[in-house]
Amino acid sequence: MGDLIGEEIFKLIVNSEEPLDTKEIEEKIKNKAKKESVTRTKIFYRLNLLRGEGKIKGKFIRSGKGVWVWWVQKMFEGRGNEK
């Protein structure tokens, strides 16, 4: 990807044990990238790039202003298969 914001977002989602919404990602990224100008718009743009590349999954879950939830497929692999 080649940019710090995108790389940090990807690491955050991959290392998370549960799906994250855009607001949670925004708060965590802003805390890490204090020197770089990080806006919600930049974060949402990077999230959609990652989704377009197939690296993460995302789903819009509320109407109005809306909430997006983001995850990687590996979070759900192996779940529900136990007997």
Distance bins in CASP14 RR format, pairs under 12 A and 6 or more apart:
PFRMAT RR
TARGET T0000
AUTHOR 0000-0000-0000
RMODE 2
METHOD distances of the structure
MODEL  1
1 7 1 0 0 1 0 0 0 0 0 0 0
1 8 0 0 0 0 0 1 0 0 0 0 0
1 9 0 0 0 0 1 0 0 0 0 0 0
1 10 1 0 0 1 0 0 0 0 0 0 0
1 11 0 0 0 0 0 1 0 0 0 0 0
1 45 0 0 0 0 0 1 0 0 0 0 0
1 46 1 0 0 1 0 0 0 0 0 0 0
1 47 0 0 0 0 0 1 0 0 0 0 0
1 49 1 0 0 1 0 0 0 0 0 0 0
1 50 1 0 0 1 0 0 0 0 0 0 0
1 52 0 0 0 0 0 1 0 0 0 0 0
1 53 1 0 0 1 0 0 0 0 0 0 0
1 54 0 0 0 0 0 1 0 0 0 0 0
1 55 0 0 0 0 1 0 0 0 0 0 0
1 56 0 0 0 0 0 1 0 0 0 0 0
2 8 0 0 0 0 0 1 0 0 0 0 0
2 9 0 0 0 0 0 1 0 0 0 0 0
2 10 0 0 0 0 0 1 0 0 0 0 0
2 46 0 0 0 0 0 1 0 0 0 0 0
2 49 0 0 0 0 0 1 0 0 0 0 0
2 50 0 0 0 0 0 1 0 0 0 0 0
3 9 0 0 0 0 1 0 0 0 0 0 0
3 10 0 0 0 0 0 1 0 0 0 0 0
3 29 0 0 0 0 0 1 0 0 0 0 0
3 33 0 0 0 0 0 1 0 0 0 0 0
3 36 0 0 0 0 1 0 0 0 0 0 0
3 38 0 0 0 0 0 1 0 0 0 0 0
3 42 0 0 0 0 1 0 0 0 0 0 0
3 43 0 0 0 0 0 1 0 0 0 0 0
3 45 0 0 0 0 0 1 0 0 0 0 0
3 46 1 0 0 1 0 0 0 0 0 0 0
3 49 0 0 0 0 1 0 0 0 0 0 0
3 50 0 0 0 0 0 1 0 0 0 0 0
4 10 0 0 0 0 0 1 0 0 0 0 0
4 11 0 0 0 0 0 1 0 0 0 0 0
4 29 0 0 0 0 1 0 0 0 0 0 0
4 32 0 0 0 0 1 0 0 0 0 0 0
4 33 1 0 0 1 0 0 0 0 0 0 0
4 34 0 0 0 0 0 1 0 0 0 0 0
4 35 0 0 0 0 1 0 0 0 0 0 0
4 36 1 0 0 1 0 0 0 0 0 0 0
4 37 0 0 0 0 0 1 0 0 0 0 0
4 38 0 0 0 0 1 0 0 0 0 0 0
4 42 0 0 0 0 0 1 0 0 0 0 0
4 43 0 0 0 0 0 1 0 0 0 0 0
4 46 0 0 0 0 1 0 0 0 0 0 0
5 11 0 0 0 0 0 1 0 0 0 0 0
5 12 0 0 0 0 0 1 0 0 0 0 0
5 25 0 0 0 0 0 1 0 0 0 0 0
5 26 0 0 0 0 0 1 0 0 0 0 0
5 28 0 0 0 0 0 1 0 0 0 0 0
5 29 1 0 0 1 0 0 0 0 0 0 0
5 30 0 0 0 0 0 1 0 0 0 0 0
5 32 0 0 0 0 1 0 0 0 0 0 0
5 33 1 0 0 1 0 0 0 0 0 0 0
5 35 0 0 0 0 0 1 0 0 0 0 0
5 36 1 0 0 1 0 0 0 0 0 0 0
5 37 0 0 0 0 1 0 0 0 0 0 0
5 38 1 0 0 1 0 0 0 0 0 0 0
5 39 0 0 0 0 1 0 0 0 0 0 0
5 40 0 0 0 0 0 1 0 0 0 0 0
5 41 0 0 0 0 0 1 0 0 0 0 0
5 42 1 0 1 0 0 0 0 0 0 0 0
5 43 1 0 0 1 0 0 0 0 0 0 0
5 44 0 0 0 0 0 1 0 0 0 0 0
5 45 0 0 0 0 1 0 0 0 0 0 0
5 46 1 0 1 0 0 0 0 0 0 0 0
5 47 0 0 0 0 1 0 0 0 0 0 0
5 49 0 0 0 0 0 1 0 0 0 0 0
5 50 0 0 0 0 0 1 0 0 0 0 0
6 12 0 0 0 0 1 0 0 0 0 0 0
6 13 0 0 0 0 0 1 0 0 0 0 0
6 14 0 0 0 0 0 1 0 0 0 0 0
6 25 0 0 0 0 0 1 0 0 0 0 0
6 29 0 0 0 0 1 0 0 0 0 0 0
6 32 0 0 0 0 0 1 0 0 0 0 0
6 33 0 0 0 0 1 0 0 0 0 0 0
6 36 0 0 0 0 0 1 0 0 0 0 0
6 38 0 0 0 0 0 1 0 0 0 0 0
6 42 0 0 0 0 1 0 0 0 0 0 0
6 43 0 0 0 0 1 0 0 0 0 0 0
6 44 0 0 0 0 0 1 0 0 0 0 0
6 45 0 0 0 0 1 0 0 0 0 0 0
6 46 1 0 1 0 0 0 0 0 0 0 0
6 47 0 0 0 0 1 0 0 0 0 0 0
6 48 0 0 0 0 0 1 0 0 0 0 0
6 49 1 0 0 1 0 0 0 0 0 0 0
6 50 1 0 0 1 0 0 0 0 0 0 0
6 51 0 0 0 0 0 1 0 0 0 0 0
6 53 0 0 0 0 0 1 0 0 0 0 0
6 55 0 0 0 0 1 0 0 0 0 0 0
6 56 0 0 0 0 0 1 0 0 0 0 0
7 13 0 0 0 0 0 1 0 0 0 0 0
7 14 0 0 0 0 0 1 0 0 0 0 0
7 29 0 0 0 0 0 1 0 0 0 0 0
7 32 0 0 0 0 0 1 0 0 0 0 0
7 33 0 0 0 0 0 1 0 0 0 0 0
7 36 0 0 0 0 0 1 0 0 0 0 0
7 46 0 0 0 0 1 0 0 0 0 0 0
7 49 0 0 0 0 0 1 0 0 0 0 0
7 50 0 0 0 0 0 1 0 0 0 0 0
7 55 0 0 0 0 0 1 0 0 0 0 0
8 14 0 0 0 0 0 1 0 0 0 0 0
8 15 0 0 0 0 0 1 0 0 0 0 0
8 25 0 0 0 0 1 0 0 0 0 0 0
8 26 0 0 0 0 0 1 0 0 0 0 0
8 28 0 0 0 0 1 0 0 0 0 0 0
8 29 1 0 1 0 0 0 0 0 0 0 0
8 30 0 0 0 0 0 1 0 0 0 0 0
8 31 0 0 0 0 0 1 0 0 0 0 0
8 32 1 0 1 0 0 0 0 0 0 0 0
8 33 1 0 0 1 0 0 0 0 0 0 0
8 34 0 0 0 0 0 1 0 0 0 0 0
8 36 0 0 0 0 1 0 0 0 0 0 0
8 38 0 0 0 0 1 0 0 0 0 0 0
8 42 0 0 0 0 0 1 0 0 0 0 0
8 43 0 0 0 0 1 0 0 0 0 0 0
8 46 0 0 0 0 1 0 0 0 0 0 0
8 47 0 0 0 0 0 1 0 0 0 0 0
8 50 0 0 0 0 0 1 0 0 0 0 0
9 15 0 0 0 0 0 1 0 0 0 0 0
9 16 0 0 0 0 0 1 0 0 0 0 0
9 20 0 0 0 0 1 0 0 0 0 0 0
9 22 0 0 0 0 0 1 0 0 0 0 0
9 24 0 0 0 0 0 1 0 0 0 0 0
9 25 1 0 0 1 0 0 0 0 0 0 0
9 26 0 0 0 0 1 0 0 0 0 0 0
9 28 0 0 0 0 1 0 0 0 0 0 0
9 29 1 0 0 1 0 0 0 0 0 0 0
9 30 0 0 0 0 0 1 0 0 0 0 0
9 32 0 0 0 0 1 0 0 0 0 0 0
9 33 0 0 0 0 0 1 0 0 0 0 0
9 38 0 0 0 0 1 0 0 0 0 0 0
9 42 0 0 0 0 1 0 0 0 0 0 0
9 43 1 0 0 1 0 0 0 0 0 0 0
9 44 0 0 0 0 0 1 0 0 0 0 0
9 45 0 0 0 0 0 1 0 0 0 0 0
9 46 1 0 1 0 0 0 0 0 0 0 0
9 47 1 0 0 1 0 0 0 0 0 0 0
9 48 0 0 0 0 0 1 0 0 0 0 0
9 49 0 0 0 0 1 0 0 0 0 0 0
9 50 1 0 0 1 0 0 0 0 0 0 0
9 51 0 0 0 0 0 1 0 0 0 0 0
9 55 0 0 0 0 1 0 0 0 0 0 0
9 56 0 0 0 0 1 0 0 0 0 0 0
9 70 0 0 0 0 1 0 0 0 0 0 0
9 72 0 0 0 0 0 1 0 0 0 0 0
10 16 0 0 0 0 0 1 0 0 0 0 0
10 20 0 0 0 0 0 1 0 0 0 0 0
10 25 0 0 0 0 0 1 0 0 0 0 0
10 29 0 0 0 0 0 1 0 0 0 0 0
10 43 0 0 0 0 0 1 0 0 0 0 0
10 46 0 0 0 0 1 0 0 0 0 0 0
10 47 0 0 0 0 1 0 0 0 0 0 0
10 49 0 0 0 0 1 0 0 0 0 0 0
10 50 1 0 1 0 0 0 0 0 0 0 0
10 51 0 0 0 0 0 1 0 0 0 0 0
10 53 0 0 0 0 1 0 0 0 0 0 0
10 54 0 0 0 0 0 1 0 0 0 0 0
10 55 1 0 0 1 0 0 0 0 0 0 0
10 56 1 0 0 1 0 0 0 0 0 0 0
10 70 0 0 0 0 0 1 0 0 0 0 0
10 71 0 0 0 0 0 1 0 0 0 0 0
10 72 0 0 0 0 1 0 0 0 0 0 0
11 25 0 0 0 0 0 1 0 0 0 0 0
11 28 0 0 0 0 0 1 0 0 0 0 0
11 29 0 0 0 0 0 1 0 0 0 0 0
11 32 0 0 0 0 1 0 0 0 0 0 0
11 33 0 0 0 0 0 1 0 0 0 0 0
11 46 0 0 0 0 0 1 0 0 0 0 0
11 50 0 0 0 0 0 1 0 0 0 0 0
11 55 0 0 0 0 0 1 0 0 0 0 0
11 56 0 0 0 0 0 1 0 0 0 0 0
11 72 0 0 0 0 0 1 0 0 0 0 0
12 18 0 0 0 0 0 1 0 0 0 0 0
12 19 0 0 0 0 0 1 0 0 0 0 0
12 20 1 0 0 1 0 0 0 0 0 0 0
12 22 0 0 0 0 0 1 0 0 0 0 0
12 24 0 0 0 0 1 0 0 0 0 0 0
12 25 1 0 0 1 0 0 0 0 0 0 0
12 26 0 0 0 0 0 1 0 0 0 0 0
12 27 0 0 0 0 0 1 0 0 0 0 0
12 28 1 0 1 0 0 0 0 0 0 0 0
12 29 1 0 0 1 0 0 0 0 0 0 0
12 30 0 0 0 0 0 1 0 0 0 0 0
12 31 0 0 0 0 0 1 0 0 0 0 0
12 32 0 0 0 0 1 0 0 0 0 0 0
12 33 0 0 0 0 0 1 0 0 0 0 0
12 43 0 0 0 0 0 1 0 0 0 0 0
12 46 0 0 0 0 0 1 0 0 0 0 0
12 47 0 0 0 0 0 1 0 0 0 0 0
12 50 0 0 0 0 0 1 0 0 0 0 0
12 56 0 0 0 0 0 1 0 0 0 0 0
12 70 0 0 0 0 1 0 0 0 0 0 0
12 71 0 0 0 0 0 1 0 0 0 0 0
12 72 0 0 0 0 0 1 0 0 0 0 0
13 19 0 0 0 0 1 0 0 0 0 0 0
13 20 1 0 0 1 0 0 0 0 0 0 0
13 21 0 0 0 0 0 1 0 0 0 0 0
13 22 0 0 0 0 0 1 0 0 0 0 0
13 24 0 0 0 0 0 1 0 0 0 0 0
13 25 1 0 0 1 0 0 0 0 0 0 0
13 28 0 0 0 0 0 1 0 0 0 0 0
13 29 0 0 0 0 0 1 0 0 0 0 0
13 43 0 0 0 0 0 1 0 0 0 0 0
13 46 0 0 0 0 0 1 0 0 0 0 0
13 47 0 0 0 0 1 0 0 0 0 0 0
13 50 1 0 0 1 0 0 0 0 0 0 0
13 51 0 0 0 0 0 1 0 0 0 0 0
13 54 0 0 0 0 0 1 0 0 0 0 0
13 55 0 0 0 0 1 0 0 0 0 0 0
13 56 1 0 1 0 0 0 0 0 0 0 0
13 57 0 0 0 0 1 0 0 0 0 0 0
13 58 0 0 0 0 1 0 0 0 0 0 0
13 68 0 0 0 0 0 1 0 0 0 0 0
13 69 0 0 0 0 0 1 0 0 0 0 0
13 70 1 0 1 0 0 0 0 0 0 0 0
13 71 1 0 0 1 0 0 0 0 0 0 0
13 72 1 0 1 0 0 0 0 0 0 0 0
13 73 0 0 0 0 0 1 0 0 0 0 0
13 74 0 0 0 0 0 1 0 0 0 0 0
13 75 0 0 0 0 1 0 0 0 0 0 0
14 20 0 0 0 0 0 1 0 0 0 0 0
14 50 0 0 0 0 0 1 0 0 0 0 0
14 55 0 0 0 0 1 0 0 0 0 0 0
14 56 0 0 0 0 1 0 0 0 0 0 0
14 57 0 0 0 0 0 1 0 0 0 0 0
14 70 0 0 0 0 0 1 0 0 0 0 0
14 71 0 0 0 0 1 0 0 0 0 0 0
14 72 1 0 1 0 0 0 0 0 0 0 0
14 73 0 0 0 0 0 1 0 0 0 0 0
14 74 1 0 0 1 0 0 0 0 0 0 0
14 75 0 0 0 0 1 0 0 0 0 0 0
15 28 0 0 0 0 0 1 0 0 0 0 0
15 71 0 0 0 0 0 1 0 0 0 0 0
15 72 0 0 0 0 1 0 0 0 0 0 0
15 74 0 0 0 0 0 1 0 0 0 0 0
15 75 0 0 0 0 0 1 0 0 0 0 0
16 24 0 0 0 0 1 0 0 0 0 0 0
16 25 0 0 0 0 1 0 0 0 0 0 0
16 28 0 0 0 0 1 0 0 0 0 0 0
16 56 0 0 0 0 0 1 0 0 0 0 0
16 69 0 0 0 0 0 1 0 0 0 0 0
16 70 0 0 0 0 1 0 0 0 0 0 0
16 71 1 0 0 1 0 0 0 0 0 0 0
16 72 0 0 0 0 1 0 0 0 0 0 0
16 74 0 0 0 0 0 1 0 0 0 0 0
16 75 1 0 0 1 0 0 0 0 0 0 0
17 71 0 0 0 0 0 1 0 0 0 0 0
17 72 0 0 0 0 0 1 0 0 0 0 0
17 74 0 0 0 0 0 1 0 0 0 0 0
17 75 1 0 0 1 0 0 0 0 0 0 0
17 76 0 0 0 0 0 1 0 0 0 0 0
17 79 0 0 0 0 0 1 0 0 0 0 0
18 24 0 0 0 0 1 0 0 0 0 0 0
18 69 0 0 0 0 1 0 0 0 0 0 0
18 70 0 0 0 0 0 1 0 0 0 0 0
18 71 1 0 0 1 0 0 0 0 0 0 0
18 72 0 0 0 0 0 1 0 0 0 0 0
18 75 1 0 0 1 0 0 0 0 0 0 0
18 76 0 0 0 0 0 1 0 0 0 0 0
18 79 0 0 0 0 0 1 0 0 0 0 0
19 25 0 0 0 0 0 1 0 0 0 0 0
19 56 0 0 0 0 1 0 0 0 0 0 0
19 57 0 0 0 0 1 0 0 0 0 0 0
19 58 0 0 0 0 1 0 0 0 0 0 0
19 59 0 0 0 0 1 0 0 0 0 0 0
19 61 0 0 0 0 1 0 0 0 0 0 0
19 67 0 0 0 0 0 1 0 0 0 0 0
19 68 0 0 0 0 1 0 0 0 0 0 0
19 69 1 0 1 0 0 0 0 0 0 0 0
19 70 1 0 0 1 0 0 0 0 0 0 0
19 71 1 1 0 0 0 0 0 0 0 0 0
19 72 0 0 0 0 1 0 0 0 0 0 0
19 73 0 0 0 0 0 1 0 0 0 0 0
19 74 0 0 0 0 0 1 0 0 0 0 0
19 75 1 0 0 1 0 0 0 0 0 0 0
19 76 0 0 0 0 1 0 0 0 0 0 0
20 26 0 0 0 0 1 0 0 0 0 0 0
20 27 0 0 0 0 1 0 0 0 0 0 0
20 28 0 0 0 0 1 0 0 0 0 0 0
20 29 0 0 0 0 0 1 0 0 0 0 0
20 43 0 0 0 0 0 1 0 0 0 0 0
20 47 0 0 0 0 1 0 0 0 0 0 0
20 56 0 0 0 0 1 0 0 0 0 0 0
20 57 0 0 0 0 0 1 0 0 0 0 0
20 58 0 0 0 0 0 1 0 0 0 0 0
20 59 0 0 0 0 0 1 0 0 0 0 0
20 67 0 0 0 0 0 1 0 0 0 0 0
20 68 0 0 0 0 1 0 0 0 0 0 0
20 69 1 0 0 1 0 0 0 0 0 0 0
20 70 1 0 1 0 0 0 0 0 0 0 0
20 71 1 0 0 1 0 0 0 0 0 0 0
20 72 0 0 0 0 0 1 0 0 0 0 0
20 75 0 0 0 0 0 1 0 0 0 0 0
21 27 0 0 0 0 0 1 0 0 0 0 0
21 28 0 0 0 0 0 1 0 0 0 0 0
21 40 0 0 0 0 0 1 0 0 0 0 0
21 43 0 0 0 0 0 1 0 0 0 0 0
21 44 0 0 0 0 0 1 0 0 0 0 0
21 47 0 0 0 0 0 1 0 0 0 0 0
21 58 0 0 0 0 0 1 0 0 0 0 0
21 59 0 0 0 0 0 1 0 0 0 0 0
21 60 0 0 0 0 0 1 0 0 0 0 0
21 61 0 0 0 0 1 0 0 0 0 0 0
21 62 0 0 0 0 1 0 0 0 0 0 0
21 66 0 0 0 0 1 0 0 0 0 0 0
21 67 1 0 1 0 0 0 0 0 0 0 0
21 68 1 0 0 1 0 0 0 0 0 0 0
21 69 1 0 1 0 0 0 0 0 0 0 0
21 70 1 0 0 1 0 0 0 0 0 0 0
21 71 0 0 0 0 0 1 0 0 0 0 0
22 28 0 0 0 0 0 1 0 0 0 0 0
22 29 0 0 0 0 0 1 0 0 0 0 0
22 39 0 0 0 0 0 1 0 0 0 0 0
22 40 1 0 0 1 0 0 0 0 0 0 0
22 41 0 0 0 0 0 1 0 0 0 0 0
22 42 0 0 0 0 0 1 0 0 0 0 0
22 43 1 0 0 1 0 0 0 0 0 0 0
22 44 1 0 0 1 0 0 0 0 0 0 0
22 45 0 0 0 0 0 1 0 0 0 0 0
22 46 0 0 0 0 0 1 0 0 0 0 0
22 47 1 0 0 1 0 0 0 0 0 0 0
22 48 0 0 0 0 0 1 0 0 0 0 0
22 51 0 0 0 0 0 1 0 0 0 0 0
22 58 0 0 0 0 1 0 0 0 0 0 0
22 59 0 0 0 0 0 1 0 0 0 0 0
22 60 0 0 0 0 0 1 0 0 0 0 0
22 61 0 0 0 0 0 1 0 0 0 0 0
22 62 0 0 0 0 0 1 0 0 0 0 0
22 65 0 0 0 0 0 1 0 0 0 0 0
22 66 0 0 0 0 1 0 0 0 0 0 0
22 67 1 0 0 1 0 0 0 0 0 0 0
22 68 1 0 1 0 0 0 0 0 0 0 0
22 69 0 0 0 0 1 0 0 0 0 0 0
22 70 1 0 0 1 0 0 0 0 0 0 0
23 29 0 0 0 0 0 1 0 0 0 0 0
23 30 0 0 0 0 0 1 0 0 0 0 0
23 40 0 0 0 0 1 0 0 0 0 0 0
23 43 0 0 0 0 1 0 0 0 0 0 0
23 44 0 0 0 0 0 1 0 0 0 0 0
23 47 0 0 0 0 0 1 0 0 0 0 0
23 62 0 0 0 0 0 1 0 0 0 0 0
23 65 0 0 0 0 0 1 0 0 0 0 0
23 66 0 0 0 0 0 1 0 0 0 0 0
23 67 1 0 0 1 0 0 0 0 0 0 0
23 68 0 0 0 0 1 0 0 0 0 0 0
23 69 0 0 0 0 0 1 0 0 0 0 0
23 70 0 0 0 0 0 1 0 0 0 0 0
24 30 0 0 0 0 0 1 0 0 0 0 0
24 31 0 0 0 0 0 1 0 0 0 0 0
24 43 0 0 0 0 0 1 0 0 0 0 0
24 47 0 0 0 0 0 1 0 0 0 0 0
24 67 0 0 0 0 0 1 0 0 0 0 0
24 68 0 0 0 0 0 1 0 0 0 0 0
24 69 0 0 0 0 1 0 0 0 0 0 0
24 70 0 0 0 0 1 0 0 0 0 0 0
24 71 0 0 0 0 0 1 0 0 0 0 0
25 31 0 0 0 0 0 1 0 0 0 0 0
25 32 0 0 0 0 0 1 0 0 0 0 0
25 33 0 0 0 0 0 1 0 0 0 0 0
25 38 0 0 0 0 0 1 0 0 0 0 0
25 40 0 0 0 0 1 0 0 0 0 0 0
25 42 0 0 0 0 0 1 0 0 0 0 0
25 43 1 0 0 1 0 0 0 0 0 0 0
25 44 0 0 0 0 1 0 0 0 0 0 0
25 46 0 0 0 0 1 0 0 0 0 0 0
25 47 1 0 0 1 0 0 0 0 0 0 0
25 50 0 0 0 0 0 1 0 0 0 0 0
25 56 0 0 0 0 0 1 0 0 0 0 0
25 58 0 0 0 0 0 1 0 0 0 0 0
25 67 0 0 0 0 0 1 0 0 0 0 0
25 68 0 0 0 0 1 0 0 0 0 0 0
25 69 0 0 0 0 0 1 0 0 0 0 0
25 70 1 0 0 1 0 0 0 0 0 0 0
25 71 0 0 0 0 0 1 0 0 0 0 0
26 32 0 0 0 0 0 1 0 0 0 0 0
26 33 0 0 0 0 0 1 0 0 0 0 0
26 38 1 0 0 1 0 0 0 0 0 0 0
26 39 0 0 0 0 1 0 0 0 0 0 0
26 40 1 0 1 0 0 0 0 0 0 0 0
26 41 0 0 0 0 0 1 0 0 0 0 0
26 42 0 0 0 0 1 0 0 0 0 0 0
26 43 1 0 1 0 0 0 0 0 0 0 0
26 44 0 0 0 0 1 0 0 0 0 0 0
26 46 0 0 0 0 0 1 0 0 0 0 0
26 47 0 0 0 0 1 0 0 0 0 0 0
26 67 0 0 0 0 0 1 0 0 0 0 0
26 68 0 0 0 0 0 1 0 0 0 0 0
26 70 0 0 0 0 0 1 0 0 0 0 0
27 33 0 0 0 0 0 1 0 0 0 0 0
27 38 0 0 0 0 0 1 0 0 0 0 0
27 40 0 0 0 0 0 1 0 0 0 0 0
27 43 0 0 0 0 0 1 0 0 0 0 0
28 38 0 0 0 0 0 1 0 0 0 0 0
28 43 0 0 0 0 1 0 0 0 0 0 0
28 70 0 0 0 0 0 1 0 0 0 0 0
29 36 0 0 0 0 1 0 0 0 0 0 0
29 37 0 0 0 0 0 1 0 0 0 0 0
29 38 1 0 1 0 0 0 0 0 0 0 0
29 39 0 0 0 0 0 1 0 0 0 0 0
29 40 0 0 0 0 1 0 0 0 0 0 0
29 42 0 0 0 0 1 0 0 0 0 0 0
29 43 1 0 1 0 0 0 0 0 0 0 0
29 44 0 0 0 0 0 1 0 0 0 0 0
29 46 0 0 0 0 1 0 0 0 0 0 0
29 47 0 0 0 0 0 1 0 0 0 0 0
29 70 0 0 0 0 0 1 0 0 0 0 0
30 36 0 0 0 0 1 0 0 0 0 0 0
30 37 0 0 0 0 0 1 0 0 0 0 0
30 38 1 0 1 0 0 0 0 0 0 0 0
30 39 0 0 0 0 1 0 0 0 0 0 0
30 40 0 0 0 0 1 0 0 0 0 0 0
30 42 0 0 0 0 0 1 0 0 0 0 0
30 43 0 0 0 0 1 0 0 0 0 0 0
31 38 0 0 0 0 1 0 0 0 0 0 0
32 38 0 0 0 0 1 0 0 0 0 0 0
32 43 0 0 0 0 0 1 0 0 0 0 0
33 39 0 0 0 0 0 1 0 0 0 0 0
33 42 0 0 0 0 1 0 0 0 0 0 0
33 43 0 0 0 0 1 0 0 0 0 0 0
33 46 0 0 0 0 0 1 0 0 0 0 0
36 42 0 0 0 0 1 0 0 0 0 0 0
36 43 0 0 0 0 0 1 0 0 0 0 0
37 43 0 0 0 0 0 1 0 0 0 0 0
38 44 0 0 0 0 0 1 0 0 0 0 0
38 45 0 0 0 0 0 1 0 0 0 0 0
38 46 0 0 0 0 1 0 0 0 0 0 0
39 45 0 0 0 0 1 0 0 0 0 0 0
39 46 0 0 0 0 0 1 0 0 0 0 0
40 46 0 0 0 0 0 1 0 0 0 0 0
40 47 0 0 0 0 0 1 0 0 0 0 0
40 65 0 0 0 0 0 1 0 0 0 0 0
40 68 0 0 0 0 0 1 0 0 0 0 0
41 47 0 0 0 0 0 1 0 0 0 0 0
41 48 0 0 0 0 0 1 0 0 0 0 0
42 48 0 0 0 0 0 1 0 0 0 0 0
42 49 0 0 0 0 0 1 0 0 0 0 0
43 49 0 0 0 0 0 1 0 0 0 0 0
43 50 0 0 0 0 0 1 0 0 0 0 0
43 68 0 0 0 0 0 1 0 0 0 0 0
43 70 0 0 0 0 0 1 0 0 0 0 0
44 50 0 0 0 0 0 1 0 0 0 0 0
44 51 0 0 0 0 0 1 0 0 0 0 0
44 58 0 0 0 0 0 1 0 0 0 0 0
44 60 0 0 0 0 0 1 0 0 0 0 0
44 66 0 0 0 0 0 1 0 0 0 0 0
44 67 0 0 0 0 0 1 0 0 0 0 0
44 68 1 0 0 1 0 0 0 0 0 0 0
44 70 0 0 0 0 0 1 0 0 0 0 0
45 51 0 0 0 0 0 1 0 0 0 0 0
45 52 0 0 0 0 0 1 0 0 0 0 0
46 52 0 0 0 0 0 1 0 0 0 0 0
46 53 0 0 0 0 0 1 0 0 0 0 0
46 55 0 0 0 0 0 1 0 0 0 0 0
46 56 0 0 0 0 0 1 0 0 0 0 0
46 70 0 0 0 0 0 1 0 0 0 0 0
47 53 0 0 0 0 0 1 0 0 0 0 0
47 54 0 0 0 0 0 1 0 0 0 0 0
47 55 0 0 0 0 0 1 0 0 0 0 0
47 56 1 0 0 1 0 0 0 0 0 0 0
47 57 0 0 0 0 0 1 0 0 0 0 0
47 58 1 0 0 1 0 0 0 0 0 0 0
47 59 0 0 0 0 0 1 0 0 0 0 0
47 60 0 0 0 0 0 1 0 0 0 0 0
47 68 1 0 0 1 0 0 0 0 0 0 0
47 69 0 0 0 0 0 1 0 0 0 0 0
47 70 1 0 1 0 0 0 0 0 0 0 0
47 71 0 0 0 0 0 1 0 0 0 0 0
48 54 0 0 0 0 0 1 0 0 0 0 0
48 55 0 0 0 0 0 1 0 0 0 0 0
48 56 0 0 0 0 1 0 0 0 0 0 0
48 57 0 0 0 0 0 1 0 0 0 0 0
48 58 0 0 0 0 1 0 0 0 0 0 0
48 60 0 0 0 0 0 1 0 0 0 0 0
48 68 0 0 0 0 1 0 0 0 0 0 0
48 70 0 0 0 0 1 0 0 0 0 0 0
49 55 0 0 0 0 1 0 0 0 0 0 0
49 56 0 0 0 0 1 0 0 0 0 0 0
50 56 1 0 1 0 0 0 0 0 0 0 0
50 57 0 0 0 0 1 0 0 0 0 0 0
50 58 0 0 0 0 1 0 0 0 0 0 0
50 68 0 0 0 0 0 1 0 0 0 0 0
50 70 0 0 0 0 1 0 0 0 0 0 0
50 71 0 0 0 0 0 1 0 0 0 0 0
50 72 0 0 0 0 1 0 0 0 0 0 0
51 57 1 0 0 1 0 0 0 0 0 0 0
51 58 1 0 1 0 0 0 0 0 0 0 0
51 59 0 0 0 0 1 0 0 0 0 0 0
51 60 0 0 0 0 0 1 0 0 0 0 0
51 68 0 0 0 0 1 0 0 0 0 0 0
51 69 0 0 0 0 0 1 0 0 0 0 0
51 70 1 0 0 1 0 0 0 0 0 0 0
51 71 0 0 0 0 0 1 0 0 0 0 0
51 72 0 0 0 0 0 1 0 0 0 0 0
51 73 0 0 0 0 0 1 0 0 0 0 0
52 58 0 0 0 0 1 0 0 0 0 0 0
54 70 0 0 0 0 0 1 0 0 0 0 0
54 71 0 0 0 0 0 1 0 0 0 0 0
54 72 0 0 0 0 1 0 0 0 0 0 0
54 73 0 0 0 0 1 0 0 0 0 0 0
55 70 0 0 0 0 0 1 0 0 0 0 0
55 71 0 0 0 0 0 1 0 0 0 0 0
55 72 1 0 0 1 0 0 0 0 0 0 0
55 73 0 0 0 0 1 0 0 0 0 0 0
55 74 0 0 0 0 0 1 0 0 0 0 0
56 68 0 0 0 0 0 1 0 0 0 0 0
56 69 0 0 0 0 0 1 0 0 0 0 0
56 70 1 0 1 0 0 0 0 0 0 0 0
56 71 1 0 0 1 0 0 0 0 0 0 0
56 72 1 0 1 0 0 0 0 0 0 0 0
56 73 0 0 0 0 1 0 0 0 0 0 0
56 74 0 0 0 0 0 1 0 0 0 0 0
56 75 0 0 0 0 0 1 0 0 0 0 0
57 68 0 0 0 0 0 1 0 0 0 0 0
57 69 0 0 0 0 1 0 0 0 0 0 0
57 70 1 0 0 1 0 0 0 0 0 0 0
57 71 1 0 1 0 0 0 0 0 0 0 0
57 72 1 0 0 1 0 0 0 0 0 0 0
57 73 1 0 0 1 0 0 0 0 0 0 0
57 74 0 0 0 0 0 1 0 0 0 0 0
57 75 0 0 0 0 1 0 0 0 0 0 0
57 76 0 0 0 0 1 0 0 0 0 0 0
58 67 0 0 0 0 0 1 0 0 0 0 0
58 68 1 0 0 1 0 0 0 0 0 0 0
58 69 1 0 0 1 0 0 0 0 0 0 0
58 70 1 0 1 0 0 0 0 0 0 0 0
58 71 1 0 0 1 0 0 0 0 0 0 0
58 72 0 0 0 0 1 0 0 0 0 0 0
58 73 0 0 0 0 0 1 0 0 0 0 0
58 75 0 0 0 0 0 1 0 0 0 0 0
59 66 0 0 0 0 0 1 0 0 0 0 0
59 67 0 0 0 0 1 0 0 0 0 0 0
59 68 1 0 0 1 0 0 0 0 0 0 0
59 69 1 0 1 0 0 0 0 0 0 0 0
59 70 0 0 0 0 1 0 0 0 0 0 0
59 71 0 0 0 0 1 0 0 0 0 0 0
60 66 1 0 0 1 0 0 0 0 0 0 0
60 67 1 0 0 1 0 0 0 0 0 0 0
60 68 1 0 1 0 0 0 0 0 0 0 0
60 69 0 0 0 0 1 0 0 0 0 0 0
60 70 0 0 0 0 0 1 0 0 0 0 0
61 67 1 0 1 0 0 0 0 0 0 0 0
61 68 1 0 0 1 0 0 0 0 0 0 0
61 69 1 0 1 0 0 0 0 0 0 0 0
61 70 0 0 0 0 0 1 0 0 0 0 0
61 71 0 0 0 0 0 1 0 0 0 0 0
62 68 0 0 0 0 1 0 0 0 0 0 0
62 69 0 0 0 0 1 0 0 0 0 0 0
69 75 0 0 0 0 0 1 0 0 0 0 0
71 77 0 0 0 0 0 1 0 0 0 0 0
73 79 0 0 0 0 0 1 0 0 0 0 0
END
